[in-house]
Amino acid sequence: MTLKFTMSATDGAARRGRLETAHGAIDTPAFMPVGTAATVKAMTPEAVKDTGAQIILGNTYHLMLRPSAERVAKLGGLHKFMNWPGPILTDSGGFQVMSLSQLNKVTEQGVSFQSHIDGAKYDLTPERSIEIQHLLDATITMQLDECVKLPADDKRVSQAMQLSLRWAERCKAAFKLRDGYGLFGIVQGGTNAALREESAKGLIKTGFDGYAVGGLAVGETQAEMFATLDVTTPHLPQDRPRYLMGVGKPSDLVGAVQRGIDMFDCVMPTRSGRNGQAFTRRGTINIRNARHAEDPRPIDEHCRCPACRNYSRAYVHHLVRSDEILGSMLMTAHNLTYYQDVMQGMRAAIAEGRLSAFVAEFHAGEAQGDIETLRDIPPL
């Protein structure tokens, strides 16, 4: 194993740790902003760092189509190309092939598909996925897997899981070992406990630097997702990081950390920000709503982001309603800062053995909800 992962504290199933890589250390639990096409939308790399993020995610599918992995490699790799010197994890492209390509065909060899951009035909095999991620200079490489949208019958889920296990072996064989770089396997199996266990044991037999839980946040409820994590994480090695792919809302992250997950990524904070939704300590608000038009308060009075430090709800409301680019920038910076603050809060709570109290306070804040009108604001 070429990545060093150490745990400094536990609280129930939750873990506080550090993952040391060739491009820097990652404190866990960690949230990775999504920089799909070599950019976190509406954010500069410097602004992303200011939120507290230590690692970001890029995507094999999008980057292989445009500008191409070979071009990124020629220009010095993804870190230099996008001016992000820290760790980068690259998704293998499998999920995007299934969800975005106009036509795709899955065989034992890999996936043949047409680009959603121009209809050009491509073949993505486990070996090619690993090659692309190597050209990108990904700090953490993900195996190619087949992800099935839920609900699906157990036979179909089992077929995809078994194929993913075979592809995992091929990815491991194709991966080039380098100090400080790592390869993660992906546990599949839908919401079926037996299939999840079988997948986890198969991946452990092959051996990976970390283990992701894939195939969730694809149509199941939060309760189903948590139940799946309850029967999956106990089968994963204690000394390797665990990554829940594509998740999720703040409450998803909190519940998953309680169940032993260390790493997350999701487009929700950035996409929601661009659409006018802000995550706060009192739950979510839609800054487009008319009630914010004359509100002098910040989005979240306890937030350290540029939007909350320097601007009123009224101004951000105006920007978003006017489709000004600054509105997307401020809302995205706020949401990513809030996500990082939640992660930092959980790291501190685990280290101090008070995660249960943190979770109770988190849910109480969300249940309280936002102050609706200026008349409800307590006097200074």
Backbone torsions as a table, in degrees:
resi	resn	phi	psi	omega
1	MET	NA	135.8	-173.3
2	THR	-106.4	-6.7	174.5
3	LEU	-105.1	142.2	178.7
4	LYS	-103.1	118.4	178.4
5	PHE	-119.7	124.4	179.0
6	THR	-126.9	141.2	176.2
7	MET	-103.2	131.9	-179.3
8	SER	-103.5	-18.0	-179.3
9	ALA	-162.7	154.3	171.8
10	THR	-133.7	155.0	175.9
11	ASP	-145.5	100.0	-168.6
12	GLY	65.9	-131.0	177.3
13	ALA	-84.5	-12.6	-177.4
14	ALA	-71.4	148.0	-174.7
15	ARG	-130.1	138.9	172.6
16	ARG	-111.7	122.2	-174.6
17	GLY	-148.8	-173.5	177.3
18	ARG	-145.6	131.8	177.6
19	LEU	-110.6	117.6	-178.2
20	GLU	-99.1	128.0	-175.2
21	THR	-129.2	175.6	178.2
22	ALA	-66.1	-18.6	-176.6
23	HIS	-114.6	15.5	177.3
24	GLY	125.0	171.1	-177.2
25	ALA	-93.6	152.1	178.5
26	ILE	-124.8	119.5	175.6
27	ASP	-84.1	132.5	-177.3
28	THR	-117.5	150.2	4.8
29	PRO	-64.8	143.3	-174.6
30	ALA	-131.9	144.7	172.7
31	PHE	-112.7	131.9	-179.1
32	MET	-103.6	113.0	171.6
33	PRO	-59.9	146.9	-175.9
34	VAL	-92.2	117.4	174.5
35	GLY	-113.5	62.3	-169.6
36	THR	-45.2	-54.9	-174.5
37	ALA	-106.5	44.9	179.7
38	ALA	67.6	29.8	173.0
39	THR	-161.7	137.9	168.5
40	VAL	-84.3	113.7	-169.4
41	LYS	-54.2	133.8	177.1
42	ALA	70.3	15.4	-178.0
43	MET	-134.9	140.9	167.1
44	THR	-82.5	158.5	175.7
45	PRO	-57.3	-36.5	178.8
46	GLU	-64.0	-39.8	179.2
47	ALA	-68.3	-36.2	176.7
48	VAL	-63.0	-44.6	178.4
49	LYS	-60.5	-39.3	-179.1
50	ASP	-63.8	-22.5	176.6
51	THR	-70.6	-19.5	-176.2
52	GLY	109.6	0.2	-179.7
53	ALA	-68.5	137.9	177.9
54	GLN	-110.5	-16.0	-178.0
55	ILE	-146.4	144.7	176.2
56	ILE	-125.4	168.9	-178.9
57	LEU	-114.2	137.4	170.2
58	GLY	-118.2	170.9	-174.2
59	ASN	-129.3	127.8	-179.0
60	THR	-59.9	-46.0	-176.0
61	TYR	-59.4	-52.9	-176.5
62	HIS	-66.7	-40.8	-176.5
63	LEU	-75.3	-28.1	176.3
64	MET	-70.1	-29.2	178.2
65	LEU	-80.7	-39.1	-175.5
66	ARG	-159.3	116.0	11.4
67	PRO	-91.7	-1.2	-177.0
68	SER	103.7	143.4	-178.9
69	ALA	-65.1	-35.5	-179.6
70	GLU	-63.8	-39.0	178.9
71	ARG	-68.5	-41.1	178.1
72	VAL	-61.5	-42.6	179.0
73	ALA	-62.2	-42.1	-179.9
74	LYS	-61.6	-30.6	-178.3
75	LEU	-92.4	10.2	172.2
76	GLY	107.0	5.4	178.9
77	GLY	95.3	166.9	-172.2
78	LEU	-65.7	-35.9	-179.5
79	HIS	-60.5	-48.1	179.8
80	LYS	-71.7	-41.2	-176.0
81	PHE	-57.2	-43.2	-176.8
82	MET	-105.4	6.0	177.9
83	ASN	59.9	44.7	172.9
84	TRP	-123.1	98.5	-176.6
85	PRO	-75.2	-14.4	-177.4
86	GLY	-77.0	-177.9	-179.5
87	PRO	-61.2	145.6	174.7
88	ILE	-131.4	129.5	170.9
89	LEU	-103.8	134.3	178.0
90	THR	-112.6	126.3	172.4
91	ASP	-67.0	146.2	-172.7
92	SER	-72.9	-16.1	-179.2
93	GLY	100.7	-11.6	-175.9
94	GLY	-61.7	-44.9	-178.1
95	PHE	-63.6	-41.9	-178.6
96	GLN	-67.8	-35.5	176.7
97	VAL	-59.0	-43.1	-177.8
98	MET	-70.8	-34.3	-170.9
99	SER	-97.8	-26.2	-171.8
100	LEU	-111.7	-30.3	-174.5
101	SER	-68.1	148.2	-176.7
102	GLN	-67.9	-41.2	177.6
103	LEU	-141.8	138.1	174.8
104	ASN	-143.8	152.7	179.7
105	LYS	-136.0	122.4	-178.7
106	VAL	-98.6	127.6	175.0
107	THR	-129.7	177.1	176.3
108	GLU	-59.0	-34.4	-177.1
109	GLN	-70.2	-38.9	-177.6
110	GLY	165.0	-147.9	-178.1
111	VAL	-123.8	129.8	171.4
112	SER	-104.0	135.0	-176.0
113	PHE	-153.0	164.3	173.4
114	GLN	-106.0	136.4	179.9
115	SER	-60.7	139.3	174.9
116	HIS	-74.2	-9.7	-178.4
117	ILE	-85.7	-53.1	-174.4
118	ASP	-134.5	5.1	178.0
119	GLY	79.8	2.7	179.1
120	ALA	-63.5	148.1	-176.4
121	LYS	-91.9	138.6	-180.0
122	TYR	-137.3	156.1	171.2
123	ASP	-119.5	128.6	178.0
124	LEU	-121.5	107.7	177.0
125	THR	-103.7	166.5	175.0
126	PRO	-55.0	-41.4	-179.2
127	GLU	-66.2	-41.0	179.9
128	ARG	-68.1	-38.1	177.4
129	SER	-60.4	-44.7	178.5
130	ILE	-65.3	-39.9	178.4
131	GLU	-61.6	-44.9	179.3
132	ILE	-60.6	-46.2	-178.4
133	GLN	-65.8	-31.6	175.1
134	HIS	-67.4	-43.5	178.3
135	LEU	-62.4	-36.3	177.7
136	LEU	-70.5	-18.4	-175.8
137	ASP	68.3	41.3	177.9
138	ALA	-62.2	134.0	175.4
139	THR	-68.0	-45.0	176.9
140	ILE	-120.4	122.2	-179.5
141	THR	-102.0	139.8	178.0
142	MET	-105.7	142.0	174.8
143	GLN	-64.8	154.5	170.7
144	LEU	-77.8	133.7	179.8
145	ASP	-139.6	167.9	173.7
146	GLU	-105.8	122.1	-178.7
147	CYS	-107.6	126.5	-177.5
148	VAL	-103.6	132.0	177.6
149	LYS	-70.5	134.5	179.0
150	LEU	-95.6	150.6	1.6
151	PRO	-77.5	150.6	177.1
152	ALA	-149.2	153.4	-178.6
153	ASP	-73.5	156.4	-174.6
154	ASP	-60.3	-32.8	179.8
155	LYS	-63.5	-45.3	179.5
156	ARG	-66.2	-41.9	179.1
157	VAL	-63.8	-40.6	179.3
158	SER	-64.5	-41.5	178.7
159	GLN	-59.9	-45.5	179.8
160	ALA	-65.6	-39.5	179.7
161	MET	-64.2	-45.2	179.9
162	GLN	-64.2	-40.7	177.5
163	LEU	-63.6	-40.9	178.4
164	SER	-62.2	-36.1	176.9
165	LEU	-65.0	-40.8	179.0
166	ARG	-68.6	-39.4	176.5
167	TRP	-65.6	-33.8	179.2
168	ALA	-60.5	-41.7	178.2
169	GLU	-62.2	-40.4	179.6
170	ARG	-69.4	-36.6	176.3
171	CYS	-64.0	-42.5	179.2
172	LYS	-61.3	-41.6	-179.9
173	ALA	-67.0	-31.3	-176.4
174	ALA	-86.2	-18.5	-174.9
175	PHE	-71.7	135.0	179.3
176	LYS	-95.0	117.2	-178.5
177	LEU	-67.5	131.1	175.6
178	ARG	-145.6	143.2	-178.2
179	ASP	-63.4	128.6	178.1
180	GLY	86.7	1.3	175.2
181	TYR	-111.8	154.5	-177.9
182	GLY	-147.1	163.4	178.5
183	LEU	-124.2	129.2	179.0
184	PHE	-107.3	138.9	169.7
185	GLY	-90.1	162.1	-176.3
186	ILE	-123.2	117.6	177.7
187	VAL	-76.5	125.5	176.1
188	GLN	-117.6	-179.8	179.5
189	GLY	133.8	10.7	178.3
190	GLY	60.1	-138.3	178.3
191	THR	-103.1	15.6	-178.9
192	ASN	-89.2	116.9	-175.0
193	ALA	-61.6	-41.9	-178.2
194	ALA	-65.6	-40.0	179.4
195	LEU	-68.4	-38.6	177.3
196	ARG	-62.4	-42.6	178.7
197	GLU	-63.8	-44.2	179.4
198	GLU	-61.1	-42.8	179.6
199	SER	-63.7	-46.2	-179.2
200	ALA	-60.6	-44.9	-179.0
201	LYS	-65.5	-37.5	178.2
202	GLY	-65.3	-41.4	179.2
203	LEU	-67.5	-39.5	178.7
204	ILE	-62.9	-36.8	177.8
205	LYS	-62.7	-38.8	177.0
206	THR	-70.9	-42.9	175.5
207	GLY	93.7	116.4	-179.8
208	PHE	-136.6	162.8	178.7
209	ASP	-74.5	-23.3	178.3
210	GLY	-159.1	167.1	-175.4
211	TYR	-132.1	123.1	178.7
212	ALA	-98.7	150.9	171.3
213	VAL	-105.5	109.4	-178.9
214	GLY	-105.4	179.1	175.2
215	GLY	72.5	19.9	173.9
216	LEU	-118.8	170.9	-172.3
217	ALA	58.4	36.5	180.0
218	VAL	-126.4	28.3	176.5
219	GLY	130.2	-12.8	179.9
220	GLU	-85.2	164.9	177.5
221	THR	-79.0	166.7	176.3
222	GLN	-62.0	-40.1	178.6
223	ALA	-60.6	-40.7	178.4
224	GLU	-67.1	-39.0	177.9
225	MET	-63.1	-46.8	-179.7
226	PHE	-64.1	-40.0	178.5
227	ALA	-62.4	-37.7	178.3
228	THR	-67.0	-40.3	176.9
229	LEU	-64.7	-37.7	179.8
230	ASP	-58.1	-34.2	-177.6
231	VAL	-99.2	-0.4	-178.3
232	THR	-105.2	-50.2	-174.3
233	THR	-60.3	-30.9	177.6
234	PRO	-62.3	-18.6	-179.3
235	HIS	-93.0	-1.0	-178.5
236	LEU	-96.7	148.7	-177.6
237	PRO	-61.3	141.7	178.9
238	GLN	-69.9	-26.9	-172.8
239	ASP	-97.6	19.1	177.9
240	ARG	-130.0	145.3	178.3
241	PRO	-67.5	151.0	-179.0
242	ARG	-121.9	131.2	-170.9
243	TYR	-126.2	120.1	176.3
244	LEU	-95.3	114.2	-169.2
245	MET	-82.8	132.7	171.6
246	GLY	73.6	23.2	-176.1
247	VAL	-126.6	136.0	-0.1
248	GLY	176.0	-144.1	172.9
249	LYS	-69.6	158.4	178.1
250	PRO	-53.1	-40.0	179.5
251	SER	-67.4	-28.4	175.0
252	ASP	-65.4	-44.2	-179.4
253	LEU	-62.8	-45.1	-178.9
254	VAL	-61.8	-46.4	-180.0
255	GLY	-65.7	-35.4	-179.4
256	ALA	-72.4	-36.9	175.8
257	VAL	-61.9	-39.7	176.6
258	GLN	-59.7	-22.7	-177.9
259	ARG	-103.0	14.1	170.5
260	GLY	95.2	16.7	178.2
261	ILE	-89.2	143.4	-175.2
262	ASP	-109.7	-26.1	-172.3
263	MET	-137.9	147.4	-178.3
264	PHE	-142.8	157.4	165.5
265	ASP	-146.7	152.9	175.4
266	CYS	-170.2	145.8	175.5
267	VAL	-80.3	-7.0	-171.7
268	MET	-56.3	-48.8	-177.3
269	PRO	-64.4	-36.4	-179.8
270	THR	-77.6	-46.3	-179.5
271	ARG	-64.7	-43.5	178.9
272	SER	-63.3	-40.2	178.9
273	GLY	-59.7	-43.7	179.7
274	ARG	-66.0	-22.1	-179.8
275	ASN	-99.1	8.1	173.4
276	GLY	92.3	8.3	179.2
277	GLN	-101.1	128.3	179.3
278	ALA	-113.5	136.3	173.9
279	PHE	-93.5	130.6	-178.3
280	THR	-135.9	174.8	178.0
281	ARG	-69.0	-10.6	175.4
282	ARG	-111.2	27.1	-179.7
283	GLY	93.3	-163.1	-176.1
284	THR	-95.9	148.5	173.6
285	ILE	-130.2	151.8	173.6
286	ASN	-103.7	106.6	-174.2
287	ILE	-67.9	-13.6	177.4
288	ARG	-72.1	-22.1	-175.5
289	ASN	-60.7	144.3	-174.7
290	ALA	-61.2	-26.8	-177.3
291	ARG	-63.3	-15.3	179.5
292	HIS	-91.6	-5.6	-169.6
293	ALA	-62.0	-28.7	179.8
294	GLU	-124.8	23.9	-176.5
295	ASP	-89.2	115.4	-177.5
296	PRO	-80.1	-7.8	-177.0
297	ARG	-73.1	160.3	170.7
298	PRO	-73.3	168.0	177.2
299	ILE	-57.5	-45.0	179.4
300	ASP	-141.1	115.9	-174.1
301	GLU	-65.4	-15.4	-179.4
302	HIS	-102.5	7.2	-173.9
303	CYS	-92.9	146.3	-177.6
304	ARG	-100.0	3.9	-174.8
305	CYS	-71.5	162.6	179.4
306	PRO	-58.7	-37.2	-179.8
307	ALA	-62.6	-43.8	-176.8
308	CYS	-79.5	-28.4	178.8
309	ARG	-74.5	-33.4	-165.4
310	ASN	-122.0	-10.2	-172.2
311	TYR	-137.1	154.3	178.8
312	SER	-90.1	162.5	171.2
313	ARG	-57.9	-38.5	-178.6
314	ALA	-59.4	-42.1	-178.4
315	TYR	-70.5	-43.9	179.8
316	VAL	-65.2	-38.2	174.7
317	HIS	-56.5	-47.3	179.0
318	HIS	-59.8	-45.7	-178.6
319	LEU	-61.3	-46.2	-176.7
320	VAL	-68.5	-43.9	179.3
321	ARG	-65.0	-26.6	179.8
322	SER	-91.3	2.7	-178.6
323	ASP	57.5	35.4	175.4
324	GLU	-79.2	140.5	-178.1
325	ILE	-59.7	-36.1	-179.6
326	LEU	-59.9	-31.2	176.9
327	GLY	-60.6	-46.0	177.6
328	SER	-64.0	-38.7	-179.9
329	MET	-63.7	-48.0	-177.6
330	LEU	-68.1	-41.7	-179.6
331	MET	-66.3	-39.9	178.8
332	THR	-66.5	-43.6	178.4
333	ALA	-60.8	-40.3	178.5
334	HIS	-62.5	-51.1	-175.9
335	ASN	-62.6	-42.3	179.3
336	LEU	-66.4	-36.9	176.8
337	THR	-64.3	-43.2	179.0
338	TYR	-61.0	-44.4	178.7
339	TYR	-59.9	-44.2	-179.9
340	GLN	-66.6	-34.7	177.6
341	ASP	-66.8	-38.1	175.9
342	VAL	-61.8	-43.5	-179.8
343	MET	-65.3	-44.2	178.1
344	GLN	-61.6	-39.5	177.3
345	GLY	-61.8	-40.5	179.1
346	MET	-70.2	-38.5	177.8
347	ARG	-60.4	-45.4	179.3
348	ALA	-65.1	-40.2	-178.7
349	ALA	-66.0	-40.1	178.4
350	ILE	-64.5	-44.8	-179.0
351	ALA	-60.8	-30.8	-177.2
352	GLU	-100.0	3.6	177.2
353	GLY	69.1	30.4	-177.9
354	ARG	-128.1	34.5	-177.9
355	LEU	-63.1	-38.3	179.9
356	SER	-58.6	-41.3	178.6
357	ALA	-66.5	-40.1	177.9
358	PHE	-61.3	-45.7	-178.3
359	VAL	-63.4	-42.3	179.0
360	ALA	-62.1	-42.2	178.5
361	GLU	-66.2	-39.8	178.4
362	PHE	-59.3	-50.1	-178.0
363	HIS	-68.3	-33.6	177.9
364	ALA	-64.6	-39.9	178.2
365	GLY	-64.5	-43.6	178.9
366	GLU	-65.0	-38.5	-179.0
367	ALA	-69.4	-31.7	-179.9
368	GLN	-63.1	-38.7	178.1
369	GLY	79.4	168.0	-177.5
370	ASP	-74.3	150.1	173.3
371	ILE	-68.9	122.2	-169.9
372	GLU	-72.6	-45.0	-173.5
373	THR	-134.9	165.6	178.2
374	LEU	-61.8	-28.5	179.2
375	ARG	-64.6	-22.0	-178.9
376	ASP	-87.3	-4.2	-176.9
377	ILE	-77.6	125.5	178.8
378	PRO	-61.3	146.8	178.4
379	PRO	-65.0	148.9	179.1
380	LEU	-71.4	NA	NA
